[in-house]
Amino acid sequence: LESMATRQGLQWILVVLCLFATFTIGLKRSTPIRQTAYDPSPNPQSVVTVGQNARFTFLTSKLVRIQYLADPQNSFDDRATLGVINRNLPTVDFKTTKTDDEVVIETDALRITYKLNGQSSPMFTADTLSVELLGADGIKTNWTVGDVNSGNLLGTIRTLDTINGSINLNCTEQPRTDLHCTFGLVSRLGWNLVDESQRPVFSDGQNSWQWVESNANSQDLDWYFMGYGLNFKQALQDYTIIGGSIPLPPRFTFGIWWSRYWAYSDVESIDVINQYIMHDVPLDVWVTDMDWHKTFYEEASRGVVDQAGLPIGWTGYTWDDHLFNDPAGFLAYCKGLGLKNTLNLHPASGIQPWEEKYPQMAKASGIDPSSQKYVPFGIYNQTWASDHWSIMLQYIEEQGIDFWWLDWQQGEDVTDIAGLNPTFWLNYVFFTNPEQWANDKRPVLFHRWGGLGNHRYQIGFTGDVVPSWASLAFQPYFTATSANVGFAYWSHDIGGHTEPSPPEIYTRWVQWGAFAPVLRTHCTKNPENDRRIWIYPLPNFFVMRDAMILRAELVPYVYTASRIAHDTGVAFLRPLYYDYTQNEAYSTPGEYHFGDDIVVYPVTAPVNPETNLTEWNVWVPPGNWIEWFTGVGISGPQVITRPCSLQDIPAYVKAGAIIPLVSHQDRPITGGAKLLPVTQTFRIFTCGDNCEGETDMYEDDGDTTLYQSSSSSSNSAWTNVVFSSTDQQLTAVVNPPNSTFAELPSERNYRIIFQGVYDPTTVTVNGADVSFDPTGQNTPSWSYDGSSLSIEVVTAIQDITAPVKVSVEMSHPFDDNLYSGIPLAINRLVMVKALLDQQWGNNVWQENYESVIDGASAGVRMSFSPSTVYDTITGFNVTFNNAL
């Protein structure tokens, strides 16, 4: 036991006891950009035409559109393509030099050389066209036509269906054309070339809804050269200016989703929802898989197909009234709990004669309903697409369905339009239908990736992966890498899909989900395959519940980060190499930034059965960081070996950061993610003497498109919070929001948590003394949490337009003990005590490990008696060694 306890991180604690002195930090927030209306026509002041065939359009000083007409009788096509929809940008400063031999065009970042070779506009080849990067962003190099981008940092693919482990994201080496493999927009070589030559174009459609048509001049060249060096963030920001911004999903999507492929009835669904409530597990989105509609499983098992030639019942639009006798009633029940609802839809078989709305859809499609001929799937026809929604889907939405889970699985080369795949087009149609999303309702869908430009239509789901450590380990890398094409919101089947997930794997998967874009549990239809966390062993359940509660608490931080992603084009879950140039930023693929202030490296490997720990090598980026759940302070860059127990999530917060949260006790169990809390929490990660921090929290109505408006201040607000510390003094100020709107509470109180501090001698809010209350139930009051060495101050409720200033005078100055990992040591002793308790009576008695009991209860003692904090912390080394 002594050996086991030592391996459980106690040795690690002793190592980190001698740490750095004090921290200082200045937080730099991303600067939002204002997205203008999209216009594919170029700014004529930024265009250079050479001869009849060649044209160069400067979109920014580092981004140029390069066109060549195969036939000079053609004209340059300025319609929007799938990947580029906006070209009318401010005039770029450039200089053009023309001689008989060449044309040279130069900005402050690029030099384009076009050698004429005695012609007015020769074909682009390695001999005629080159672009030189002038070194403005860390790279000075030269590109010529045909160069292979061996440094491309990759992008994403359509799905991970059936994958066990990883899949090759290098599109040159990926043989599957159905995956729509898309290279990243960033490269370690400093340049990238986007080819839109053969992609379909948008044209005017009906009722201001743009439609698509084949590119009639697909032999012409339509390239976009990006020369951003290592400034990956600017490259992505500028791409989303021409390719469309990353949407801000509705606020509810960042809560907890439940999904399972199972024939749940309305009664059984309500039972599972009540189990969430009973087990105190947050829930925000209820997903109903395909069994909501008529399925005909028995016939399908005998090989019966529908008129489209597909398995009968796979497509459906009519409620199974045996499972859902009153769909509107069930959905109203969910709405009463604040839940959002989505249904699975496999649309490939069109509308079969047994569907409730078949007669109306048949008539609209020119088919005599009495013929009982099915209505073929025709989403590429605009009239059919409009009828499909208004006839087949609208009445279901009016019953209470909030969005659709599209699940196209019937091939990717089945459209009538060259270069268009059904995945991309379904996403477009379901996300942009002006009738479906009327009255400023914010679009959202749930489908797969369809190619460059699909970032405008999110959320994605990766599909039916095999539960394994390798599959789990691949997902953080896969998700972060998708940021390279602006696809910010992948949702994974947490726990894997195809078979039961062992408790340890599932627990780690849920922890990864807490720091993923979306946390959605799911699995296939199998009596032994279930993702209700309370049916797993009790220790796993507690850890998974903590992770789900943490995710629910993180919603204000995640929503703010998502707004910044919309403004900047940089996904909030992103690779480390966006922010750091060290080789480790590229070579630690499962580690990522989660917003601006948190770095996470989820554990994706099993524990050693001899120690119950996983040795996890973490690269700590440059700067000063606090390990969130242990309080350990670390200075980077360096690689540390972190012994992780099952409950440990390696998450590192910038020292001085202020993380907006909603505490578990301040939100309802169901439907809390979409709400703006009356009690708003800010957790401040202190960093010693002379430390400062600042954050801006974003809030809006959560479900309209008004956030895109130039007058968005009418329905959104930013709240600024600042923090400073000197010697023994802590000060936090919550400034009034810069605007108010209907959904924002007119009155609010705050939980201000200072992590990594000694007990206070005085606590004031707006100059008035605040008393100690260990329960934290009274307002205003303060309490101390010995498990995290934190002071929590709860203010009284007041008008939101007034500032709140919280001041704390600590009993003692900052010192290294506060960041030495005492919370981790206490946690490890709690684990050791539990192991010893399980051996009680087997020649093991409480009297044998009283020092372990003393150390394990240190956190609770400090919480009850804050006056003991300083002596407990400074004397903990002795307590700890006695326990050893």
Secondary structure in CASP SS format (residue, H / E / C, confidence):
PFRMAT SS
TARGET T0000
AUTHOR 0000-0000-0000
METHOD secondary structure of the structure
MODEL  1
L C 1.00
E H 1.00
S H 1.00
M H 1.00
A H 1.00
T H 1.00
R H 1.00
Q H 1.00
G H 1.00
L H 1.00
Q H 1.00
W H 1.00
I H 1.00
L H 1.00
V H 1.00
V H 1.00
L C 1.00
C C 1.00
L C 1.00
F C 1.00
A C 1.00
T C 1.00
F C 1.00
T C 1.00
I C 1.00
G C 1.00
L C 1.00
K C 1.00
R C 1.00
S C 1.00
T C 1.00
P C 1.00
I C 1.00
R C 1.00
Q C 1.00
T C 1.00
A C 1.00
Y C 1.00
D C 1.00
P C 1.00
S C 1.00
P C 1.00
N C 1.00
P H 1.00
Q H 1.00
S H 1.00
V E 1.00
V E 1.00
T E 1.00
V E 1.00
G C 1.00
Q C 1.00
N C 1.00
A E 1.00
R E 1.00
F E 1.00
T E 1.00
F E 1.00
L E 1.00
T E 1.00
S C 1.00
K C 1.00
L E 1.00
V E 1.00
R E 1.00
I E 1.00
Q E 1.00
Y E 1.00
L C 1.00
A C 1.00
D C 1.00
P C 1.00
Q C 1.00
N C 1.00
S C 1.00
F C 1.00
D C 1.00
D C 1.00
R C 1.00
A C 1.00
T E 1.00
L C 1.00
G C 1.00
V C 1.00
I C 1.00
N C 1.00
R C 1.00
N C 1.00
L C 1.00
P C 1.00
T C 1.00
V C 1.00
D C 1.00
F C 1.00
K E 1.00
T E 1.00
T E 1.00
K E 1.00
T C 1.00
D C 1.00
D C 1.00
E E 1.00
V E 1.00
V E 1.00
I E 1.00
E E 1.00
T C 1.00
D C 1.00
A C 1.00
L E 1.00
R E 1.00
I E 1.00
T E 1.00
Y E 1.00
K E 1.00
L C 1.00
N C 1.00
G C 1.00
Q C 1.00
S C 1.00
S C 1.00
P C 1.00
M C 1.00
F C 1.00
T C 1.00
A C 1.00
D C 1.00
T C 1.00
L E 1.00
S E 1.00
V E 1.00
E E 1.00
L E 1.00
L E 1.00
G C 1.00
A C 1.00
D C 1.00
G C 1.00
I C 1.00
K E 1.00
T E 1.00
N E 1.00
W E 1.00
T E 1.00
V C 1.00
G C 1.00
D C 1.00
V C 1.00
N C 1.00
S C 1.00
G C 1.00
N E 1.00
L C 1.00
L C 1.00
G C 1.00
T E 1.00
I C 1.00
R C 1.00
T C 1.00
L C 1.00
D C 1.00
T C 1.00
I C 1.00
N C 1.00
G C 1.00
S C 1.00
I C 1.00
N C 1.00
L C 1.00
N C 1.00
C C 1.00
T C 1.00
E C 1.00
Q C 1.00
P C 1.00
R C 1.00
T H 1.00
D H 1.00
L H 1.00
H C 1.00
C C 1.00
T E 1.00
F C 1.00
G C 1.00
L C 1.00
V C 1.00
S E 1.00
R C 1.00
L C 1.00
G C 1.00
W C 1.00
N E 1.00
L E 1.00
V E 1.00
D E 1.00
E C 1.00
S C 1.00
Q C 1.00
R C 1.00
P C 1.00
V E 1.00
F E 1.00
S E 1.00
D C 1.00
G C 1.00
Q C 1.00
N C 1.00
S C 1.00
W C 1.00
Q C 1.00
W E 1.00
V E 1.00
E E 1.00
S C 1.00
N C 1.00
A C 1.00
N C 1.00
S C 1.00
Q C 1.00
D C 1.00
L E 1.00
D E 1.00
W E 1.00
Y E 1.00
F E 1.00
M E 1.00
G C 1.00
Y C 1.00
G C 1.00
L C 1.00
N C 1.00
F H 1.00
K H 1.00
Q H 1.00
A H 1.00
L H 1.00
Q H 1.00
D H 1.00
Y H 1.00
T H 1.00
I H 1.00
I H 1.00
G H 1.00
G C 1.00
S C 1.00
I C 1.00
P C 1.00
L C 1.00
P C 1.00
P C 1.00
R H 1.00
F H 1.00
T H 1.00
F H 1.00
G C 1.00
I E 1.00
W E 1.00
W E 1.00
S C 1.00
R C 1.00
Y C 1.00
W C 1.00
A C 1.00
Y C 1.00
S C 1.00
D H 1.00
V H 1.00
E H 1.00
S H 1.00
I H 1.00
D H 1.00
V H 1.00
I H 1.00
N H 1.00
Q H 1.00
Y H 1.00
I H 1.00
M H 1.00
H C 1.00
D C 1.00
V C 1.00
P C 1.00
L E 1.00
D C 1.00
V E 1.00
W E 1.00
V E 1.00
T E 1.00
D C 1.00
M H 1.00
D H 1.00
W H 1.00
H E 1.00
K C 1.00
T C 1.00
F C 1.00
Y H 1.00
E H 1.00
E H 1.00
A H 1.00
S H 1.00
R C 1.00
G C 1.00
V C 1.00
V E 1.00
D C 1.00
Q C 1.00
A C 1.00
G C 1.00
L C 1.00
P E 1.00
I C 1.00
G C 1.00
W C 1.00
T C 1.00
G C 1.00
Y C 1.00
T C 1.00
W E 1.00
D C 1.00
D C 1.00
H C 1.00
L C 1.00
F C 1.00
N C 1.00
D C 1.00
P H 1.00
A H 1.00
G H 1.00
F H 1.00
L H 1.00
A H 1.00
Y H 1.00
C H 1.00
K H 1.00
G H 1.00
L C 1.00
G C 1.00
L C 1.00
K E 1.00
N E 1.00
T E 1.00
L E 1.00
N E 1.00
L E 1.00
H C 1.00
P C 1.00
A C 1.00
S C 1.00
G C 1.00
I E 1.00
Q C 1.00
P C 1.00
W C 1.00
E C 1.00
E C 1.00
K C 1.00
Y H 1.00
P H 1.00
Q H 1.00
M H 1.00
A H 1.00
K H 1.00
A H 1.00
S C 1.00
G C 1.00
I C 1.00
D C 1.00
P H 1.00
S H 1.00
S H 1.00
Q C 1.00
K C 1.00
Y C 1.00
V E 1.00
P C 1.00
F C 1.00
G C 1.00
I C 1.00
Y C 1.00
N C 1.00
Q H 1.00
T H 1.00
W H 1.00
A H 1.00
S H 1.00
D H 1.00
H H 1.00
W H 1.00
S H 1.00
I H 1.00
M H 1.00
L H 1.00
Q H 1.00
Y H 1.00
I H 1.00
E H 1.00
E H 1.00
Q H 1.00
G C 1.00
I C 1.00
D C 1.00
F E 1.00
W E 1.00
W E 1.00
L E 1.00
D C 1.00
W C 1.00
Q C 1.00
Q C 1.00
G C 1.00
E C 1.00
D C 1.00
V C 1.00
T C 1.00
D C 1.00
I C 1.00
A C 1.00
G C 1.00
L C 1.00
N C 1.00
P H 1.00
T H 1.00
F H 1.00
W H 1.00
L H 1.00
N H 1.00
Y H 1.00
V H 1.00
F H 1.00
F H 1.00
T H 1.00
N C 1.00
P C 1.00
E C 1.00
Q C 1.00
W C 1.00
A C 1.00
N C 1.00
D C 1.00
K E 1.00
R C 1.00
P C 1.00
V C 1.00
L C 1.00
F E 1.00
H E 1.00
R C 1.00
W C 1.00
G C 1.00
G C 1.00
L C 1.00
G C 1.00
N H 1.00
H H 1.00
R H 1.00
Y C 1.00
Q C 1.00
I C 1.00
G E 1.00
F E 1.00
T C 1.00
G C 1.00
D C 1.00
V C 1.00
V C 1.00
P C 1.00
S C 1.00
W H 1.00
A H 1.00
S H 1.00
L H 1.00
A H 1.00
F H 1.00
Q H 1.00
P H 1.00
Y H 1.00
F H 1.00
T H 1.00
A H 1.00
T H 1.00
S H 1.00
A H 1.00
N H 1.00
V H 1.00
G C 1.00
F C 1.00
A C 1.00
Y C 1.00
W E 1.00
S E 1.00
H C 1.00
D C 1.00
I E 1.00
G C 1.00
G C 1.00
H C 1.00
T C 1.00
E C 1.00
P C 1.00
S C 1.00
P C 1.00
P H 1.00
E H 1.00
I H 1.00
Y H 1.00
T H 1.00
R H 1.00
W H 1.00
V H 1.00
Q H 1.00
W H 1.00
G H 1.00
A H 1.00
F C 1.00
A C 1.00
P C 1.00
V E 1.00
L E 1.00
R E 1.00
T E 1.00
H C 1.00
C C 1.00
T C 1.00
K C 1.00
N C 1.00
P C 1.00
E C 1.00
N C 1.00
D C 1.00
R C 1.00
R C 1.00
I H 1.00
W H 1.00
I H 1.00
Y C 1.00
P C 1.00
L H 1.00
P H 1.00
N H 1.00
F H 1.00
F H 1.00
V H 1.00
M H 1.00
R H 1.00
D H 1.00
A H 1.00
M H 1.00
I H 1.00
L H 1.00
R H 1.00
A H 1.00
E H 1.00
L C 1.00
V H 1.00
P H 1.00
Y H 1.00
V H 1.00
Y H 1.00
T H 1.00
A H 1.00
S H 1.00
R H 1.00
I H 1.00
A H 1.00
H H 1.00
D H 1.00
T H 1.00
G C 1.00
V C 1.00
A C 1.00
F C 1.00
L E 1.00
R E 1.00
P E 1.00
L H 1.00
Y H 1.00
Y H 1.00
D C 1.00
Y C 1.00
T C 1.00
Q C 1.00
N C 1.00
E H 1.00
A H 1.00
Y H 1.00
S H 1.00
T C 1.00
P C 1.00
G C 1.00
E C 1.00
Y E 1.00
H E 1.00
F E 1.00
G C 1.00
D C 1.00
D C 1.00
I E 1.00
V E 1.00
V E 1.00
Y C 1.00
P C 1.00
V C 1.00
T C 1.00
A C 1.00
P C 1.00
V C 1.00
N E 1.00
P C 1.00
E C 1.00
T C 1.00
N C 1.00
L E 1.00
T E 1.00
E E 1.00
W E 1.00
N E 1.00
V E 1.00
W E 1.00
V E 1.00
P E 1.00
P E 1.00
G E 1.00
N E 1.00
W E 1.00
I E 1.00
E E 1.00
W C 1.00
F C 1.00
T C 1.00
G C 1.00
V C 1.00
G E 1.00
I E 1.00
S E 1.00
G E 1.00
P E 1.00
Q E 1.00
V E 1.00
I E 1.00
T E 1.00
R E 1.00
P E 1.00
C E 1.00
S C 1.00
L C 1.00
Q C 1.00
D C 1.00
I C 1.00
P C 1.00
A E 1.00
Y E 1.00
V E 1.00
K E 1.00
A C 1.00
G C 1.00
A C 1.00
I E 1.00
I E 1.00
P E 1.00
L E 1.00
V C 1.00
S C 1.00
H H 1.00
Q H 1.00
D H 1.00
R C 1.00
P C 1.00
I C 1.00
T E 1.00
G C 1.00
G C 1.00
A C 1.00
K C 1.00
L C 1.00
L C 1.00
P C 1.00
V C 1.00
T E 1.00
Q E 1.00
T E 1.00
F E 1.00
R E 1.00
I E 1.00
F E 1.00
T C 1.00
C C 1.00
G C 1.00
D C 1.00
N C 1.00
C E 1.00
E E 1.00
G E 1.00
E E 1.00
T E 1.00
D E 1.00
M E 1.00
Y E 1.00
E E 1.00
D E 1.00
D C 1.00
G C 1.00
D C 1.00
T E 1.00
T H 1.00
L H 1.00
Y H 1.00
Q H 1.00
S C 1.00
S C 1.00
S C 1.00
S H 1.00
S H 1.00
S H 1.00
N C 1.00
S E 1.00
A E 1.00
W E 1.00
T E 1.00
N E 1.00
V E 1.00
V E 1.00
F E 1.00
S E 1.00
S E 1.00
T E 1.00
D C 1.00
Q C 1.00
Q E 1.00
L E 1.00
T E 1.00
A E 1.00
V E 1.00
V E 1.00
N C 1.00
P C 1.00
P C 1.00
N C 1.00
S C 1.00
T C 1.00
F C 1.00
A C 1.00
E C 1.00
L C 1.00
P C 1.00
S C 1.00
E E 1.00
R E 1.00
N E 1.00
Y E 1.00
R E 1.00
I E 1.00
I E 1.00
F E 1.00
Q E 1.00
G C 1.00
V C 1.00
Y C 1.00
D C 1.00
P E 1.00
T E 1.00
T E 1.00
V E 1.00
T E 1.00
V E 1.00
N C 1.00
G C 1.00
A E 1.00
D E 1.00
V C 1.00
S C 1.00
F E 1.00
D C 1.00
P C 1.00
T C 1.00
G C 1.00
Q C 1.00
N C 1.00
T C 1.00
P C 1.00
S E 1.00
W E 1.00
S E 1.00
Y E 1.00
D E 1.00
G C 1.00
S C 1.00
S C 1.00
L C 1.00
S E 1.00
I E 1.00
E E 1.00
V E 1.00
V E 1.00
T C 1.00
A C 1.00
I C 1.00
Q E 1.00
D E 1.00
I C 1.00
T C 1.00
A C 1.00
P C 1.00
V E 1.00
K E 1.00
V E 1.00
S E 1.00
V E 1.00
E E 1.00
M E 1.00
S C 1.00
H C 1.00
P C 1.00
F C 1.00
D C 1.00
D H 1.00
N H 1.00
L H 1.00
Y H 1.00
S C 1.00
G C 1.00
I H 1.00
P H 1.00
L H 1.00
A H 1.00
I H 1.00
N H 1.00
R H 1.00
L H 1.00
V H 1.00
M H 1.00
V H 1.00
K H 1.00
A H 1.00
L H 1.00
L H 1.00
D H 1.00
Q C 1.00
Q C 1.00
W E 1.00
G C 1.00
N C 1.00
N C 1.00
V E 1.00
W C 1.00
Q H 1.00
E H 1.00
N H 1.00
Y H 1.00
E H 1.00
S H 1.00
V H 1.00
I H 1.00
D H 1.00
G H 1.00
A H 1.00
S C 1.00
A H 1.00
G H 1.00
V H 1.00
R H 1.00
M H 1.00
S H 1.00
F H 1.00
S C 1.00
P H 1.00
S H 1.00
T H 1.00
V H 1.00
Y H 1.00
D H 1.00
T H 1.00
I H 1.00
T H 1.00
G C 1.00
F H 1.00
N H 1.00
V H 1.00
T H 1.00
F H 1.00
N H 1.00
N H 1.00
A H 1.00
L C 1.00
END
